[in-house]
């Protein structure tokens, strides 16, 4: 029997469940168990898949408007708006194609988790995920392996004529593939793809920005109509503006995380703080722009990452203030 809301509008139970799943995963309280439960729910039937696809599409359409509304100060962020979105989009009329303006405004309030303190919906839906400070080894096939760094999510995608095809949704991973000619590895990241056979390479993605480093062998990096090949010790970046220049890097520094170490060489403190935030719970917030331009060199153990903060206090006279939830303010 279909549910009826407080305005007497009949609700489709399946689509209401799909909207409730979106609400749960975007609320900031979702767990890995929730993500696994959603996968099982979607696999029940094509109707479940379709209902979830409808809810996901609407949520994605609402998000861009949220940014504009929040910048203009017309709405505030918070779970209250997400609750309104859930109630409004549960109606059959809305999910069937009619997008109510009130629902759009409410749904847009939560664009992304504040301070990135919890994973996004796409990350929770990944096939493999690592939590903050966690690393994980994954074997995709007989001669393809993946080592995932902290806060990393990857999804398996259908193969294109043999080989493995995965998407790096967020974070960083090191990929290694054998030399079998008919078995290639393709890594999708943002709007680009990296392919290789008999190579080892590192791919790092944060939003639309992607960095590919070749450690051994050779890889081909493509983005839309552009493509380039890089060899050992070479690195290339791409984002919404296209490809950057190919640069020469030290592979040891790029892949040091695989040995549980972070290496900084004349790295601006602001970038060091960004990196620290990937390995510790909570958030380090740098308030002093001048301090952020100071450079840091050193070798630090990931399992003692908070020691970096103590050394920053000593080296630069930075003042740190600890707040609840693992938040540290540097000034």
SULFENSUL-V197606 format. One line per field, one symbol per residue. phi: phi as a letter, one per 20 degrees, with the letter a starting at -180 (. if undefined). psi: psi as a letter, one per 40 degrees, with the letter a starting at -180 (. if undefined). A space follows every 10 residues. Layout:
phi=???
psi=???
This chain:
phi=.fecefdmef degfffffff fggffefndf dfffffffgf ffffagffgf ffffffffff ffggfggfff femecdeqff ffffgfffff fgffffpeef fffffffffd ebgfllfbff gfffeffcbd egnecbdcde bgccccdeeg lccccecgfd mondccdefa nbbddccfef fecdcddebl dcbccacmbc bdccccmeec cdceebmbcd dcbleebbdc dgmdbcdbbf eofeffcece gfffdggfem cdddcleggg fffgfgffdc fnbddeeeff ffefdccrcc effcffffff ffgffdmfdd cecgmmecdd b
psi=hiihaeeehh ihdddddddd dddddeeeei iddddddddd ddediddddd dddddddddd dddddddddd deediiiidd ddddddddee iddddeehhh dddddddedg dihhefeiii ddddeidhii iheiihhhhd adehihhhai fhhiihiiig fiaihihhdi aiihihiaeh degihhhhhb fiihiihfih ihhhhhbehh hhhhdiaiih hihbeiiihi aheiiiiiad eaiaihihih ddddedddef ihhhhfhidd ddddddeeei iahhhhehdd ddeiihhihi hdefdedddd dddddefihi hhiieehhhh .
